[in-house]
Amino acid sequence: MGFLSHTNYFPITTLLIFSTFYSCSNSSSIHAITSTRFLKNNETITSNNTNLKLGFYTPSNSTNRYLAIWYLSQSYVIWIANRDQPLQDSSGFATIHKDGNLVIMNGQNIIIWSSNVSTNSTNSTAELHDSGNLVLYDVISGQSLWDSFSHPTDAAVPTMRVASNPNTGKKIEYVSRKSDSDPSSGFFSVSLERLDTPEVFFWYNKTRPHWRTGPWNGRFFLGTPRLTTEYLYGWRFDHDSDGTIYVTYSVADPNDFGILSIIPSGTLKLVRILNKVEYVNLEVDQNECDFYGACGAFGSCDNSTIPICSCLKGFEPKNSVEWNMKNWTSGCVRNVALQCENSSNGSVVEQDGFLVYHNMKVPDLLERLNGDQNKCRDYCSKNCSCLAYAYDSYIGCMYWSKDLIDLQQFPYGGVDLYIRTPHSLLITDEKGRGKKALIIAITAGAIGIITLVVCAYILWQKWTSKQTDTRGQPQNLSSGEQKQTTLEELPLFEFEQLATATNDFHLSNMLGKGGFGPVYKGKLENGQEIAVKRLAKASTQGLEEFMNEVVVISKLQHRNLVRLLGCCIEGDEQMLVYEFMQNKSLDAFIFDPLQRKDLDWKKRFNIIEGIARGILYLHRDSRLRIIHRDLKASNILLDDQMNPKISDFGLARIFKGSDDYEVNTKRVVGTYGYMPPEYAMEGLFSEKSDVYSFGVLLLEIVSGRKNTSFYNDDSLSLVGFAWKQWNEEKIASIIDPEINDPSFENSILRCIHIGLLCVQELTKERPAISTVVLMLISEITQLPPPKKVAFVHKESLPCSTSSQKSQSVSNNNVTLSEVEGR
């Protein structure tokens, strides 16, 4: 939301020029509001760049009139003056009052709204800036008297602020609309709070916390891991000399405009417009755990569990009746007392310990302490009032001495939170922990978890026995780590349940087939559509890939990754159950001469950006560091909104090294055309392997052509042909005619440039995926020239590697790779 200060002085000469122009103009469009120049119905003020206008508008399904600022059209209203004092007809007008204020008057010349500033100015004017800020100036001094950015409504644009001054108590807040047709002040507001460690709060009726972002650590909000990539590029916290603290964002590309608004339901919506074309329109997805204090004091919320609320260890529900009725707001109380107490000489007797909870949203009302993590732990250990602590390298030591409220367990992100726990409840060795966990599971009746453990163990035995194969595929996890990873709380489906859902795996429900076996469409009894990946009994590779996929994807959760719903392990059957993707896979669109007509540039750019963000999550933001190793068009699934989701983690590896390569010389797996040279030729892979595959994908999406099936007289691959055209300054020739629109040309050419940077021959020259994302959203404006790319000419497959070409375009909805050089 946020937001550089506006210009404080306005050149008097400019006003004189404007005033001369006004006196000569008979146009219905005016350029400033003065005491002699009114703004009437159907008239507008236009910014110098003509992108923004100030005028009267009527929302849909309403008859009221409002003075508003909009970007390009009234579909993008960013500010409303009289939101709570609407005009009832078209007879109202805006003008400068004799007291120097900007006012709105109705047909009876009664003031219904005013900028309401104390000023001695009798000669002022209001001008609309290119930023969207409406500024009221004193004509004589040029001083700013009032501006709309300091009095926002429900929307923020670049250079606006969410601000708070701890000395004066003055705040810049945002308030939602009541509804889409009623822009009056609604129920939800946004403000900056907890200024020692600032975080953004969303309030209901300005008194009750609705949800909060958690403290800002210089890169992202600790309590909202979903905001790490989709929303926060260009954001920063800063302060003014008067002590005002504010959060702001800006965009690097002057042709890019962002609108971040709080919608009537109390969540955020982001719209991005590039070159006057909307290319992003999304809302922050919320779940029950996001709501403030959903589980009360000392209760932890986890949206992936049933029920979502649980008490911390050593606590029990304060009101068990309410708790059982799923009313968790009363929270939890200790059922085992702490032993921490002061001895006679004043020293602390340390009898309690701290139990760590991973990937947690930090509680509200934190306190800070200077020092490193060791000092943080020592302080809390010796201070009986310290109930919990956490450490972040940017914020430093955080601790809590009051009730722990608004706790949430994330699938990724967050912090390690250390909770003070009685010594009797601390289990210090793995054997004791496992024994106690089994007792708890049995007494709670969690038979499903025990079944999963048994089934996973059987599958583990099969999978590990396969590792004696002479191929010698190196593993990234020890046996113990791999086994532990499979024991996730992954829902189990019965074979009969999946057979019914797929009509006994009828051929008409088959979506596709890969080296692992077929994929079927199904529908559960509750109506949910699913995709079932069934391991073929004759498969020579599928068992390993199946196990690897369970290991990897059960740990992952991101909007651009396909979601694993559960598995089935009965007898010789092993199946994975995924969310169903309505629009199949990307290759079914991008390589089909008819289907690709449905993919305009806006949709293609959304797919490119979504794939990049999914890879960024795998490489940097997930709890595991994943190298996918098989990124290609058929492994990118599309939901009903054409949003991309990366699938097929059968070949993925949990990577524990640095950016150095991991050697895998005896078995190169993947798909030729998408493999970088160091992997195809030498068996070396790293994060840059996925970057290369992404570059190939990007070029395919832009051109609508397959990398491996592109031919010309020089037998060039698509990558080679793009490189040749780049050097001959004919790169626009590779653009798919279906998207070759001059209004998008700069954006398309920029993407081609990024694609060529990703497929450079030398690994060290390729950008990291985090840099790629910044390039795509134009946070990095100056792109380096690409150097020599890999595989300029089409490569023949090594004679030792088999290749099975696909006979038709893939249309499976979970998709395993076409087996090419696996």
C-alpha positions in Angstrom: 0.0 0.0 0.0 2.4 2.5 0.3 3.9 5.3 -0.2 6.2 8.2 -0.8 5.3 11.6 0.3 3.7 13.9 -2.2 5.3 17.0 -3.7 5.0 19.9 -1.3 5.3 22.8 -3.8 3.6 23.7 -7.0 5.2 26.0 -9.5 3.2 29.2 -9.6 4.1 29.8 -13.3 2.3 26.5 -14.1 -0.8 27.7 -12.4 -0.7 30.9 -14.4 -0.4 29.0 -17.6 -3.3 26.8 -16.6 -5.4 29.7 -15.6 -4.8 31.3 -19.0 -5.7 28.0 -20.7 -8.9 27.7 -18.7 -10.1 31.2 -19.6 -9.8 30.2 -23.3 -11.3 26.8 -23.1 -14.9 25.8 -23.7 -14.2 22.1 -23.3 -16.3 19.9 -20.9 -12.9 18.7 -19.5 -11.1 20.9 -17.1 -7.6 20.6 -15.6 -8.0 22.0 -12.1 -10.6 23.1 -9.6 -10.4 26.7 -8.5 -12.8 29.1 -6.8 -14.0 30.2 -10.2 -13.8 26.9 -12.0 -16.3 24.3 -10.8 -16.3 20.6 -11.5 -19.8 19.6 -12.6 -21.5 16.5 -13.6 -20.0 14.8 -16.7 -16.9 16.9 -16.4 -13.5 15.5 -15.4 -10.0 16.6 -14.3 -7.3 14.7 -16.0 -3.7 14.0 -14.9 -0.9 15.1 -17.2 -0.4 11.5 -18.3 -4.1 11.2 -19.0 -4.3 7.9 -17.1 -6.2 9.2 -14.1 -9.4 11.2 -13.9 -11.4 13.0 -11.2 -15.1 13.2 -11.7 -18.5 12.2 -10.6 -19.6 8.5 -10.9 -22.4 6.2 -9.9 -21.7 2.6 -8.8 -23.5 -0.2 -10.4 -27.0 -0.9 -8.9 -27.0 2.6 -7.3 -28.4 6.0 -8.1 -26.1 8.0 -5.8 -23.3 10.2 -7.2 -19.8 10.4 -5.8 -16.7 12.5 -6.5 -14.0 9.9 -7.3 -10.6 9.3 -8.8 -10.2 6.4 -11.3 -7.5 4.8 -13.3 -8.3 4.5 -17.1 -12.0 3.8 -16.4 -14.5 3.8 -13.7 -13.9 0.0 -13.3 -10.7 1.0 -11.3 -11.9 3.6 -8.8 -9.1 4.3 -6.3 -10.5 7.1 -4.1 -13.9 8.6 -3.2 -14.4 12.0 -1.6 -18.0 11.8 -0.3 -18.3 8.1 0.2 -20.5 8.7 3.3 -22.3 11.8 2.0 -23.5 10.9 -1.5 -25.3 13.2 -3.9 -28.8 12.2 -4.6 -28.9 13.6 -8.1 -26.6 15.1 -10.8 -27.0 18.8 -9.7 -24.0 18.7 -7.3 -20.6 20.2 -8.1 -17.0 20.4 -6.7 -15.3 23.8 -6.1 -13.0 25.7 -3.9 -14.8 27.4 -1.0 -14.1 30.9 0.2 -12.2 29.4 3.2 -9.8 27.7 0.8 -11.1 24.2 1.2 -12.1 21.8 -1.6 -15.8 21.2 -1.1 -18.7 19.3 -2.8 -22.0 21.2 -2.8 -25.5 19.9 -3.7 -28.0 21.6 -5.9 -29.1 23.8 -3.1 -25.5 25.1 -2.6 -25.2 23.2 0.7 -21.8 21.8 1.5 -22.0 18.0 1.9 -18.3 17.3 2.0 -15.1 19.3 2.7 -11.4 18.7 2.8 -11.8 20.4 6.2 -8.4 21.9 6.8 -7.6 25.0 8.7 -6.1 27.5 6.4 -5.6 31.2 5.9 -5.5 30.7 2.2 -8.2 32.5 0.2 -6.7 31.4 -3.2 -6.2 27.7 -3.6 -6.5 25.1 -6.3 -6.9 21.3 -6.6 -4.8 19.4 -9.1 -4.7 15.7 -9.9 -1.1 14.2 -10.1 0.1 11.4 -12.3 0.4 9.2 -9.2 -3.4 9.5 -8.6 -2.9 12.0 -5.7 -5.4 14.9 -5.6 -3.5 17.8 -4.0 -4.9 21.1 -2.7 -2.4 24.0 -3.0 -2.1 27.5 -1.8 -1.6 29.4 -5.1 0.5 32.2 -3.5 3.0 30.1 -1.5 2.7 26.8 -3.5 2.3 25.0 -0.2 0.3 21.8 -0.1 -2.7 22.2 2.2 -4.4 18.8 1.8 -4.1 15.6 -0.3 -6.1 12.5 -1.0 -3.2 10.1 -0.3 -3.3 11.2 3.3 -7.1 10.5 3.5 -7.5 7.2 1.6 -10.7 5.2 1.3 -10.5 1.5 0.5 -7.7 1.3 -2.1 -4.0 2.0 -2.3 -1.8 2.6 -5.3 2.0 3.0 -5.5 3.5 5.7 -3.3 0.6 5.7 -0.9 1.1 4.8 2.8 -0.3 2.9 5.7 1.2 5.0 8.4 1.2 5.7 12.2 2.9 8.3 14.4 3.5 7.0 17.9 4.0 10.6 19.1 0.8 12.2 17.8 -1.3 9.1 17.4 -2.2 10.2 13.9 -2.8 7.3 11.4 -3.4 6.8 7.7 -6.0 4.0 7.6 -8.0 2.3 4.9 -11.7 1.3 5.3 -13.5 -1.2 3.1 -16.8 -0.5 1.3 -20.0 -1.8 2.6 -20.6 -3.6 -0.7 -19.7 -3.3 -4.4 -22.7 -1.0 -5.0 -22.3 0.9 -1.7 -18.9 2.6 -1.3 -19.8 4.0 2.1 -17.5 3.1 5.0 -17.8 -0.6 5.6 -17.0 -3.0 8.5 -13.3 -3.6 7.9 -10.3 -1.3 8.3 -6.5 -1.6 7.9 -3.9 0.2 10.0 -0.3 -0.1 11.1 0.2 -1.3 14.6 2.8 -2.6 17.1 5.2 0.0 15.9 8.3 -1.5 17.7 7.9 -4.4 15.3 5.4 -3.1 12.8 2.6 -5.2 11.4 -0.6 -4.5 9.5 -3.8 -5.2 11.3 -7.3 -5.7 9.8 -10.1 -4.7 12.2 -13.8 -5.4 12.4 -15.7 -2.3 13.3 -12.3 -0.6 14.2 -12.3 -2.3 17.6 -11.9 -6.1 17.1 -8.9 -7.6 15.4 -9.9 -9.5 12.3 -6.6 -10.8 11.1 -3.0 -9.6 11.1 0.1 -10.0 9.0 2.5 -10.6 11.8 5.7 -8.5 12.2 7.7 -7.3 9.2 11.2 -8.7 9.1 12.6 -6.7 6.2 11.6 -9.2 3.6 8.1 -10.4 4.4 5.5 -10.6 7.2 6.3 -13.4 9.6 2.6 -14.3 10.0 1.6 -14.4 6.4 3.9 -16.7 4.4 1.4 -16.6 1.4 2.4 -13.0 0.9 6.1 -13.7 0.4 5.9 -13.8 -3.4 2.5 -12.8 -4.7 2.3 -9.4 -3.2 5.4 -8.0 -1.5 7.9 -7.1 -4.3 8.6 -3.4 -4.0 7.4 -3.1 -0.4 9.4 -1.4 2.3 9.0 0.1 5.8 10.4 3.5 6.5 9.9 6.5 8.8 9.8 10.3 8.6 11.7 12.8 10.7 8.6 13.5 12.7 8.5 9.9 13.9 5.8 8.7 11.4 6.3 5.0 10.6 4.9 3.8 7.3 4.7 0.9 4.9 4.8 1.6 1.2 5.3 -0.1 -2.2 6.4 1.1 -5.6 6.8 -0.3 -9.1 9.9 0.0 -11.2 8.1 0.2 -14.6 6.2 3.5 -15.1 3.8 1.6 -17.4 2.9 -0.7 -14.5 0.1 0.3 -12.1 -1.0 -1.6 -9.0 -4.2 -1.2 -7.0 -4.3 -2.9 -3.6 -7.7 -2.7 -1.9 -9.5 -4.1 1.1 -12.7 -5.6 -0.2 -16.1 -5.7 1.7 -15.4 -9.2 3.1 -12.2 -7.9 4.8 -9.5 -9.4 2.7 -7.0 -8.0 0.2 -7.4 -7.7 -3.6 -4.5 -6.9 -5.9 -5.0 -5.7 -9.5 -1.9 -5.0 -11.7 -2.2 -3.2 -15.0 0.7 -3.1 -17.5 0.6 -0.9 -20.5 -3.1 -0.2 -19.8 -4.0 -3.9 -19.8 -5.0 -5.8 -16.6 -2.8 -8.8 -16.1 -3.2 -9.6 -12.5 -6.5 -9.8 -10.5 -6.4 -11.9 -7.4 -7.4 -12.0 -3.8 -5.5 -13.2 -0.7 -7.0 -16.6 0.0 -8.0 -16.9 3.6 -8.9 -19.8 5.8 -10.4 -20.1 9.3 -7.0 -20.1 10.9 -6.2 -16.6 9.5 -8.9 -15.0 11.7 -7.4 -13.4 14.8 -7.4 -15.7 17.9 -9.4 -18.5 16.2 -8.3 -21.0 18.8 -8.1 -18.6 21.8 -5.2 -18.2 24.2 -2.6 -21.1 24.1 -4.5 -22.7 21.3 -2.8 -23.5 17.9 -4.7 -23.4 14.6 -3.7 -25.7 11.7 -6.0 -25.6 8.7 -4.7 -29.0 7.5 -6.0 -30.9 10.6 -9.4 -31.9 11.8 -10.4 -30.2 14.1 -8.3 -27.2 13.2 -7.7 -26.1 16.8 -5.6 -27.9 19.4 -4.1 -27.0 22.7 -0.4 -26.7 23.2 1.3 -29.5 25.1 0.6 -29.1 28.8 -2.7 -27.3 28.2 -6.3 -28.4 27.9 -9.5 -26.6 26.7 -10.7 -24.0 29.1 -14.3 -24.8 28.3 -14.6 -28.4 27.0 -18.3 -28.1 26.1 -17.6 -25.1 23.8 -14.5 -26.7 22.5 -16.4 -29.9 21.5 -18.9 -27.7 19.7 -16.1 -26.1 17.7 -16.2 -22.8 19.5 -12.5 -22.5 20.4 -12.3 -18.8 21.3 -12.1 -19.4 25.0 -8.8 -21.1 24.4 -6.7 -23.4 26.6 -5.4 -23.4 30.2 -2.5 -25.3 31.8 -3.2 -28.8 33.1 0.4 -29.3 34.2 1.9 -26.5 36.3 5.3 -24.9 35.5 8.1 -25.5 38.0 10.1 -22.4 37.4 10.6 -20.5 40.7 13.0 -18.3 42.5 15.3 -19.8 45.2 16.2 -18.0 48.4 19.2 -16.2 46.9 17.2 -14.9 44.0 18.6 -17.1 41.2 16.3 -18.9 38.9 15.9 -22.7 39.4 15.6 -24.0 35.9 13.2 -26.9 36.0 11.2 -26.2 32.9 12.3 -26.4 29.4 11.2 -25.2 26.0 9.4 -27.3 23.4 9.9 -26.1 19.8 7.0 -25.7 17.4 8.1 -25.3 13.7 6.6 -23.1 11.0 4.6 -21.0 13.4 2.9 -17.6 13.2 4.3 -15.6 16.1 1.7 -14.7 18.8 0.5 -11.1 19.2 1.9 -8.6 21.7 5.6 -9.6 21.4 8.4 -7.9 23.3 11.9 -7.5 22.0 15.4 -8.0 23.4 18.8 -7.1 21.9 21.1 -10.0 21.3 21.5 -13.2 19.4 19.6 -16.4 19.6 21.7 -17.8 22.5 21.0 -14.7 24.5 17.4 -14.9 23.7 17.2 -18.5 25.0 19.3 -17.7 28.1 17.1 -14.7 29.0 13.9 -16.7 28.7 15.3 -19.7 30.6 16.1 -17.5 33.5 13.0 -15.4 33.5 10.0 -17.2 34.8 7.6 -14.7 33.3 8.8 -15.6 29.8 6.3 -18.0 28.3 7.8 -18.3 24.8 10.5 -16.9 22.6 11.5 -16.9 18.9 14.4 -15.5 16.9 14.5 -13.9 13.5 17.8 -12.7 12.1 16.3 -9.4 11.0 14.0 -8.6 14.0 16.2 -10.3 16.6 15.0 -11.8 19.9 11.2 -11.9 20.4 9.6 -13.1 23.6 6.2 -13.2 25.3 5.2 -12.7 28.9 1.4 -12.6 28.3 -1.1 -15.1 27.0 -0.1 -16.5 23.7 -2.8 -15.5 21.3 -3.3 -15.9 17.5 -1.1 -18.9 17.1 -1.1 -20.7 13.7 0.8 -23.6 12.3 1.8 -23.2 8.7 2.8 -25.8 6.1 5.8 -23.7 5.3 7.3 -20.4 6.4 6.8 -18.8 9.8 9.4 -19.2 12.6 10.5 -21.8 15.2 8.5 -20.9 18.4 9.9 -22.1 21.7 7.1 -22.6 24.3 7.9 -23.0 28.0 6.9 -26.5 29.0 7.1 -28.4 32.3 10.0 -30.7 32.5 7.8 -33.7 33.0 6.3 -33.2 29.5 9.6 -32.8 27.7 10.8 -36.0 25.9 14.5 -35.8 25.2 15.2 -38.9 23.1 13.6 -40.2 19.9 12.6 -43.5 21.4 10.7 -41.9 24.2 9.0 -39.5 21.8 8.0 -42.3 19.4 6.6 -44.4 22.3 4.6 -41.5 23.7 3.3 -40.6 20.2 2.0 -44.2 19.7 0.2 -44.2 23.1 -1.4 -40.9 22.2 -2.4 -42.2 18.8 -4.0 -45.3 20.3 -5.9 -43.6 23.1 -7.2 -41.0 20.7 -8.4 -43.7 18.4 -6.4 -42.4 15.4 -6.5 -45.8 13.6 -6.1 -44.1 10.2 -2.6 -42.8 11.2 -1.5 -46.3 12.3 -2.8 -47.7 9.0 -0.8 -45.2 7.1 2.4 -46.1 9.1 1.9 -49.8 8.4 1.2 -49.3 4.7 4.0 -46.8 4.3 6.4 -49.3 6.0 5.4 -52.0 3.5 5.8 -49.6 0.6 9.1 -48.5 2.1 10.4 -52.1 2.2 9.5 -52.5 -1.5 11.1 -49.2 -2.4 14.3 -49.8 -0.5 14.8 -53.2 -1.9 14.6 -51.7 -5.3 17.6 -49.5 -4.4 19.9 -52.5 -4.7 19.6 -52.1 -8.5 23.0 -51.6 -10.1 22.0 -48.3 -11.5 23.2 -46.7 -8.2 20.9 -43.7 -8.2 22.2 -41.4 -5.4 19.7 -40.5 -2.7 19.4 -37.1 -1.0 18.0 -38.4 2.3 19.2 -41.1 4.7 16.9 -44.1 5.1 15.7 -42.9 8.4 14.9 -39.4 7.1 13.1 -40.8 4.0 11.0 -43.2 6.1 10.1 -40.4 8.5 9.1 -38.1 5.6 6.5 -40.6 4.4 4.7 -40.7 7.7 2.9 -37.5 7.1 -0.8 -37.2 8.0 -1.8 -38.0 4.5 -5.4 -39.1 4.1 -5.9 -42.7 3.1 -8.5 -43.7 0.5 -9.8 -47.2 0.3 -9.4 -49.1 -3.0 -13.2 -49.7 -3.3 -13.8 -46.0 -2.8 -11.5 -45.1 -5.7 -12.8 -47.9 -7.9 -16.3 -46.5 -7.4 -15.2 -43.0 -8.1 -13.6 -44.0 -11.4 -16.3 -46.5 -12.5 -13.9 -49.4 -11.9 -11.1 -47.5 -13.6 -13.1 -47.5 -16.9 -11.2 -46.7 -20.0 -13.5 -43.7 -20.7 -12.2 -42.1 -17.5 -8.5 -42.5 -18.4 -6.9 -39.1 -18.7 -3.4 -40.2 -19.8 -0.7 -42.7 -19.3 3.0 -42.5 -18.4 5.8 -44.8 -17.3 4.2 -45.2 -13.9 0.8 -46.3 -15.2 -2.5 -44.6 -16.1 -4.3 -41.6 -14.6 -8.1 -41.6 -14.2 -10.7 -39.0 -13.6 -13.0 -39.7 -10.7 -15.8 -38.2 -8.6 -16.1 -38.9 -4.9 -19.4 -39.4 -3.1 -19.3 -35.8 -1.9 -19.1 -34.6 -5.5 -15.4 -33.6 -5.5 -13.7 -34.4 -8.7 -10.3 -36.1 -8.4 -7.5 -37.4 -10.6 -6.1 -40.9 -9.6 -2.6 -41.9 -10.5 -2.5 -45.7 -10.4 0.8 -47.5 -10.4 1.0 -50.2 -13.1 1.9 -53.6 -11.9 4.3 -54.1 -14.9 6.0 -50.7 -14.3 9.7 -50.9 -14.0 10.1 -47.3 -12.7 6.8 -46.3 -11.3 7.3 -47.7 -7.8 10.3 -45.6 -7.2 8.7 -42.5 -8.6 5.5 -43.2 -6.6 7.5 -43.3 -3.4 9.5 -40.3 -4.3 6.3 -38.3 -5.1 4.8 -39.2 -1.7 8.0 -38.1 0.0 8.2 -34.8 -1.8 4.8 -33.5 -2.5 3.3 -34.4 0.9 5.6 -31.6 2.2 4.5 -29.0 -0.2 1.6 -26.5 -0.4 1.5 -23.6 -2.9 -1.0 -22.1 -5.3 1.1 -23.1 -8.3 1.7 -26.7 -7.3 -0.8 -29.5 -7.8 -2.3 -30.6 -4.5 -2.0 -34.1 -3.3 -5.3 -35.2 -1.6 -4.2 -38.6 -0.3 -3.1 -42.1 -1.3 -4.3 -45.7 -1.4 -2.0 -48.6 -0.5 -3.8 -51.9 -0.5 -2.2 -55.2 -1.5 -0.4 -54.7 -4.8 -2.2 -51.4 -5.4 -0.5 -48.0 -5.0 -2.4 -44.9 -6.0 -2.1 -41.2 -5.5 -5.1 -39.0 -5.4 -4.8 -35.4 -6.7 -7.1 -32.4 -7.2 -8.6 -32.5 -10.7 -7.6 -29.9 -13.2 -10.4 -28.8 -15.5 -8.2 -27.5 -18.4 -5.8 -30.5 -18.5 -2.1 -29.7 -19.2 -0.4 -26.7 -20.9 0.8 -28.7 -23.9 -2.9 -29.5 -24.8 -3.3 -25.8 -25.4 0.0 -24.3 -26.4 0.9 -26.8 -29.1 -2.6 -27.2 -30.6 -3.3 -24.8 -33.5 -6.9 -24.3 -32.4 -6.6 -24.4 -28.6 -3.8 -21.9 -28.4 -6.1 -19.3 -29.8 -7.7 -19.3 -26.4 -4.5 -18.2 -24.8 -4.1 -14.5 -25.2 -0.9 -12.8 -23.9 -2.5 -11.9 -20.6 -3.2 -15.6 -19.9 0.2 -16.7 -21.2 2.0 -14.2 -19.0 0.0 -15.3 -16.0 1.0 -18.9 -16.7 4.7 -17.9 -17.1 4.7 -16.0 -13.9 2.8 -18.7 -12.0 5.3 -21.4 -13.1 8.2 -19.1 -12.0 6.6 -18.6 -8.6 6.0 -22.3 -8.2 9.7 -23.0 -8.9 10.7 -20.2 -6.5 8.7 -21.9 -3.8 10.4 -25.2 -4.5 13.9 -23.7 -4.5 13.6 -21.2 -1.7 10.4 -20.9 0.2 9.3 -24.5 1.0 10.4 -26.4 4.1 12.4 -28.7 1.8 14.6 -27.6 -1.1 13.3 -29.3 -4.2 14.9 -29.7 -7.6 12.0 -30.8 -9.9 14.1 -32.2 -12.8 11.2 -32.7 -15.2 9.6 -29.3 -15.9 7.9 -29.3 -19.3 4.6 -28.3 -20.8 2.8 -31.6 -20.2 3.7 -31.3 -16.5 2.1 -27.9 -16.1 -1.6 -28.3 -15.3 -4.2 -25.6 -15.8 -7.2 -25.1 -13.4 -10.6 -23.7 -14.4 -9.2 -20.1 -14.4 -6.1 -21.1 -16.5 -3.8 -20.8 -13.5 -0.8 -23.0 -13.8 0.1 -25.8 -11.3 3.4 -27.8 -11.5 2.8 -31.5 -11.3 4.7 -34.8 -11.5 7.3 -34.9 -8.7 8.3 -38.5 -9.4 11.8 -37.4 -10.5 12.2 -34.6 -8.0 15.0 -34.6 -5.5 15.3 -33.1 -2.1 18.5 -31.2 -2.4 20.7 -30.6 0.6 23.8 -29.1 -0.9 24.6 -25.5 -1.9 24.4 -24.3 -5.4 27.1 -26.8 -6.4 26.1 -29.8 -8.5 25.1 -33.1 -7.3 26.6 -35.9 -9.4 24.4 -38.5 -10.9 26.4 -40.0 -13.7 24.8 -43.4 -14.0 21.2 -42.5 -14.5 20.0 -39.4 -16.2 16.2 -39.1 -16.0 13.9 -36.5 -17.5 12.9 -35.3 -20.9 15.3 -34.3 -23.7 14.7 -30.8 -25.0 14.2 -29.6 -21.5 17.5 -30.9 -20.0 20.4 -28.5 -19.6 23.7 -29.7 -21.2 25.5 -30.3 -17.9 22.8 -32.8 -16.9 22.1 -34.5 -20.2 25.9 -35.0 -20.9 27.4 -35.3 -17.4 24.6 -36.1 -15.0 25.1 -32.9 -13.0 22.0 -31.1 -11.7 21.2 -28.1 -9.5 18.6 -25.4 -9.2 19.9 -24.0 -12.5 18.7 -27.2 -14.1 15.1 -26.1 -13.4 15.9 -22.6 -14.5 17.0 -24.0 -17.9 13.8 -26.0 -18.2 11.8 -22.9 -17.3 13.6 -20.9 -20.1 12.6 -23.6 -22.7 9.0 -23.5 -21.4 8.9 -19.7 -21.6 10.1 -19.7 -25.2 7.5 -22.4 -26.1 4.7 -20.4 -24.5 5.7 -17.3 -26.4 6.1 -19.0 -29.7 3.5 -21.8 -29.5 6.2 -24.3 -30.8 7.9 -27.3 -29.3 11.6 -27.0 -28.7 12.2 -30.6 -29.8 10.0 -30.6 -32.9 11.1 -27.3 -34.5 13.0 -27.7 -37.7 14.4 -25.5 -40.4 17.2 -25.8 -43.0 19.8 -25.6 -40.3 18.1 -28.2 -38.1 17.8 -25.7 -35.3 15.9 -26.3 -32.1 13.5 -23.6 -30.9 16.2 -22.4 -28.5 18.8 -22.3 -31.3 16.4 -20.6 -33.6 15.6 -18.0 -31.0 19.3 -17.4 -30.4 19.9 -17.0 -34.1 17.0 -14.5 -34.5 18.2 -12.6 -31.4 21.7 -12.1 -33.0 20.1 -11.1 -36.3 17.8 -8.6 -34.5 14.8 -10.5 -35.8 13.6 -11.9 -32.4 10.0 -10.7 -32.9 9.7 -13.4 -35.6 9.4 -16.2 -33.1 6.3 -14.7 -31.5 3.1 -16.7 -31.9 0.9 -14.8 -34.4 -2.0 -15.4 -32.1 -0.5 -12.9 -29.6 1.5 -10.7 -31.9 -0.2 -7.5 -30.8 1.8 -4.3 -30.9 0.4 -3.1 -27.5 2.0 -6.2 -25.9 5.2 -6.3 -27.9 7.5 -4.8 -25.3 6.2 -7.3 -22.6 6.6 -10.3 -25.0 10.1 -9.3 -26.1 11.1 -8.9 -22.5 9.9 -12.4 -21.7 11.9 -13.8 -24.7 15.0 -12.0 -23.4 14.4 -13.6 -19.9 14.0 -17.0 -21.6 17.3 -16.7 -23.4 19.0 -15.7 -20.1 17.6 -18.9 -18.6 18.9 -21.2 -21.4 22.5 -19.9 -21.5 25.0 -22.7 -22.0 27.1 -21.9 -18.9 25.3 -22.7 -15.6 26.8 -19.8 -13.8 25.5 -17.3 -16.3 21.8 -18.4 -15.8 19.9 -16.3 -13.2 18.5 -17.8 -10.1 14.7 -18.3 -10.1 14.3 -15.5 -7.5 16.0 -13.1 -10.0 13.8 -14.4 -12.8 10.6 -13.6 -10.8 11.9 -10.1 -10.2 12.7 -9.7 -13.9 9.2 -10.8 -14.9 7.5 -8.3 -12.6 9.8 -5.6 -13.8 11.4 -5.0 -10.4 14.7 -5.5 -12.2 14.4 -3.2 -15.2 17.8 -3.5 -16.9 18.3 -7.0 -18.3 21.9 -8.1 -19.2 22.4 -9.3 -22.8 22.2 -13.1 -23.1 25.3 -15.1 -23.9 25.6 -18.3 -25.9 22.7 -20.6 -25.4 22.9 -24.4 -25.1 21.9 -26.9 -27.7 21.8 -24.5 -30.7 21.3 -27.4 -33.0 19.0 -30.3 -32.3 20.8 -33.0 -30.3 20.6 -36.7 -31.1 20.0 -38.8 -28.1 22.9 -40.7 -26.6 22.9 -44.3 -27.9 22.8 -45.7 -24.4 19.6 -43.9 -23.6 16.2 -45.1 -24.9 13.6 -42.6 -26.1 9.9 -43.1 -26.5 8.2 -40.3 -28.4 4.7 -39.3 -27.6 2.2 -40.1 -30.2 -0.2 -37.4 -29.3 -0.5 -34.3 -27.3 -0.7 -35.0 -23.6 -4.1 -34.3 -22.0 -3.7 -36.0 -18.6 -4.7 -34.1 -15.5 -2.0 -35.2 -13.2 0.4 -36.3 -15.9 3.6 -38.2 -15.7 6.2 -37.4 -18.2 6.4 -38.8 -21.7 9.3 -41.1 -21.3 12.1 -39.5 -23.2 15.5 -40.4 -22.1 14.5 -41.5 -18.6 
